[in-house]
């Protein structure tokens, strides 16, 4: 049986080259010697793995333009992963997650203050590293270096401010997901296209595709927290709810008047066995199916955008991304 291709293989992009470009952002940063604690921490984080979805999306986006500059495109791709990696440090602190990709999280190794310093430095430094492309005719770089970072922080704040808040609306959940997850993916595709000279309407279509894909990705991630085993997750099922994160399956389950009181009773000091019982009821309710349907709706909308871009050979790369995120053929 032929082994399934990884995402980078399916897109015909060298992951090793992507990683090398990301590490170069540290290697050529004159202010942080690689031998320093800060430099070592950043390189260690970069080398900890990951599928590099966001830099791959920058490169895919560049395939929709007539004049891709390889050096510029790959530098933007590296910057996208730099921003994402910094956000993971903050994610783990907020979620109190002790492990990241099978290794102790940054705040476990360096302490919260040390990890915050690394994450803040990476978020701020990427703006300066990209300033070489900040000419008026290339203002799109602002979208990646500043706007994307701002929206990520806003999404994290929205998540943190609604812990154990069972009155949060689905619209608020979707806005948080858009800021925290979808917007960076969308921006990666768009700036890749813009950097290669794509027409603005094409870049906007790619942004819309990336946003819908990102929303579906976040919903799928929220579903996995309820549908996968503790062994698969590496943590107890329903961990988001245990930590106070009111995700889409919980919001749909709250519409069940018989189940809502038990969900609303869960707080930071609720015994594990009580929370386990409520999670089991959510799993048996129709909330997971409702969440799945909404995720599929976003994927359907993303697929319709691919159909509008079929004159570009790179539309096949969008099909690959759609299949990867949604597990569907198109």
N, C-alpha and C positions, 0 to 999 in steps of 0.2 A: 504494500500500500504506500502510495506516494505521500511523504510527510507534508503537512500543511505549511504553507509559506507564512513567515512572520510579516507584519505590516510593512516594514522597511523593504523586505525582499519583494513583496507584491508590488510595491511602488518603484522598485528598482532604484533605491537610494542607499548609499553606503552609510550604515549606522556608525561605523568606525570613523568615517570622515566627519560626521556630525559631532561625535564625541570629541574628536581632536580640535574642532573649531571652538567648541564650548570651553575646553581646557585652555585654549589659547587666550581666552578672555581673562583668565587668571595669570597665565604665563607672561603676558605682555602688559600686565598692569603694574606700572612702575612703583606704585605706592604700597603694594602688598607682596613682599618676597614669598615665593612658594614655600620657603622653609619656616615662615612665620605660622603661628597658631591659626590666624585668620585664613591665610592661604591654604594651609593643609586642610582646614575644615571645609572650605569651599570645594577643593579638588576631591576630597573624600565624598562629599555629597554628590558631586557630578558623577563620580565613578560608582556610586551605589546602585546604578541600574536605572530601569525605566524604559518605556517604549519610545520615548522621544516623539510623542504624537504631535506636539505643537511645532517643533522645528520641521518635522516632516510636512506639516500643513503649509508652512511658509514656502517650502520648496515646491510643493504641488501647486500653490497659487502662482508661483513664478512661471509655471509652464503655460499659463494663459496669456502671457505677454509676448510681444514680438522681439524684445531685446533684453533678455535676462543677463545681468552682470553677475557671474558666479560668485565673485568675492563678496559683493554686496549682499546677495541673496543668502549666502551661507553665514555671513556675519549677523544678519537679521534673524536667521534661524537659531543661531547660538544664543542671541539675546532673548528670544522667546523662551527658550528652556531655562535661561538664567532667571528670568522673572518667575517662571513656574516653580523652579526649585526653591527660590526664596519664599514663595507663598506656602510651600509645604512645611517649611520650618515653623511659620506662624500657625498653620493648620494644626500641627501636632501639639503645639503649646495650648492652643484654645481647646482642642479636643482631649487634652491630657492623654495623648497616645504615646506609650513608651517605646513603640517599635515602628520603624519605617523601612520597608523593603527587606524585612528579616534581620535588620540591625538596630541597635539602640538608637532612638531618635536623637536629634541634635541637642535638645534641651536636657536629655538624660545624660549625655556625655559632657556637655559644657555648662550645664545649669541654665535656667531660664534667661538670665540676663546675658550670658555669653551667646546663647542661641539667637536671642533677639538682635544682638549686635551684628552677628553674621547675616541674618536675614535682612535687616535694615540696610546694611552696607551693600549687599547684592542688589536690592531694589533701587537704591539711590545711584549706585555706580553705573548701572546699565544705561541710565540716562546720559551720563557723561561719555560713556564709551560709544554711544550712537550719535553723539553731537556732530560727528564728521559729516553726517547726512542731514543736518538740520537746515540746509538752505531752503529758501522760500519755495522753490519748485519741488522740494522733497519733504513737504510738511507732513506727509503721511507717517513718517517715522515717529512723530509726536504721538500718534495713536497707540503705537506699541510701547514706547518708553515711558510715557506719562499717563495717558488715559487708561490704558490697560491696567497699569499698576494701581491707579486710583480706584478703578472699579473693583479690582480684586480686594482691596482693603475695605471698600464699602460693603461688598458681599460678606466678608468675614465679620464685620461689625453687625450687619443685619442678622447673621446667624447667632452671634453671641448675645445680642440684645433680645432674642426671642427664645432663649432656653426655657423649657417647660411652659411655654406660652401656647396654650391650646386654643387661644382665640385668634391666632395668626390665620390670615386668609390664604386661599390658594393663590390668589394674585400676588400676595406678598412673598409666598414661597417661590413662585416663578420668577419674580424680580430678583430675589436673592440668588437663585440658581443662575440666572442670566449674568449677574454681576460676578459671581464667584467662579463660574465654570465656562459658560457659553461665550461670553464676550471676548475672552482671550483667544479661544479657538477661531472665532469669526474674524478677529483682527489679524491673526496669523495668515489666513488665506488671503485676506484683502491686501495686506501690505506686501505679501509675496507677489501678487499680481501687479500692484502699483509700481513696485520696484523694477518690474520687467517691462513697464510701459503699456500695460493693459489699459483699454478704454475704461472710463469710470463706471459705466453701466455694468460692465463685466465684473469689475472689482466689487461693486455693490451686490451683485448676484452671489458672488462667492462669499461675501460677508453673511448674507442671509442664509446661505447653505450651511456655513459653519456654525451660525447661531442656533439653527434648528437641530443640527447634529449634536451640539453641545448640550442643549436642553434634553434631548433624548438620552444622551450619555449620563447626565446627572440623575434622571429618573431611573434609568437602569441601575445605576450605582445604589440608589436608595432602595430599590427592589431587592438587590442582591443581599442587602443587610437582613432581609426577612426570608429569603428563599434558599440561601446557601447554608451549609452546615458550619458548625463552629470550626471544624478542621479545615474546611475550604477558606473560610474567612480569616482564620488565625486569631479569632476573637469570638466571644459569645454572639449568637444571632440576636438581632435587635439592639446592638450596641449603641446605635444612634439615639434610640428612645431612652435607653438607660442613662445616657449623658445629657438628655434634655433636648435633643434635636428633633423637632417636630417636622418630619419629612412627609412627602406626598401620601404614602400608604396610610400614615397615621391620620392625616387630614381627611382622607376618604372614609376611614374607619370611624372617625368622630361623627359622621353623618348618621351612623347607626345609633338610635336613641337608647338601645339596650346596652350597647358597648361603650358609649361615650363616658358615662360616669366612672367606669373602671379605668379608662385611659386618663381622664382628668385627675384622678387620685394619685397618679404616679408623680413622685417628686424626687429630689436628690437623695432622700433618706429612706425611700421605699425598699423593703426587703427584696432580695433577688428573686425569691420564690414567687412573690406577688407579681413582680414585673414579668417573670417567665410565663405566668398564667395568662396575663393580658396579651403578651406577644403571641402566644399560641392562638388566642381568639382572633387577633388581627390576621394571622396567617390563614385562618379558616374562614374569614369573612370575604366579601367580594372586593375588598379594598385593593388587593394586589392586582386583580383583573382590571379594575378601573384605572389604576396607575399604568399598567401595561398598555391599555388602549390609548391613553394620552401620549405616552412615549411613542407609540406607533404612528399617531397622528403627526407628530413632529417629523418622523422618518418619512412619512408619505409626502409631506410638504417639501422636505429636502430632495426627495426623488423627483418631484415635479420640476425643481430647479435644474437638476441634471439634464432633463429633457430639453430645457431651453439653452443648454450649452453643448449640445451634441455636435455642433460644427467644429468644436475644438477636440483634437485627439486626446487631450488631457481629461476629457469628461470621464474617461475610463478610470482615472485615478480617483475621481469623486465616487464612482461606483464602488471602488475598492474600499474607500473610507466608509461608505454607507453600509457595505457588507460587514466591515470590521466592527462598527458601532452597533449595528442593528441585527447582525446575524441573518441577513437576507441577501438573496441574489437579486440583481437588477440588470 
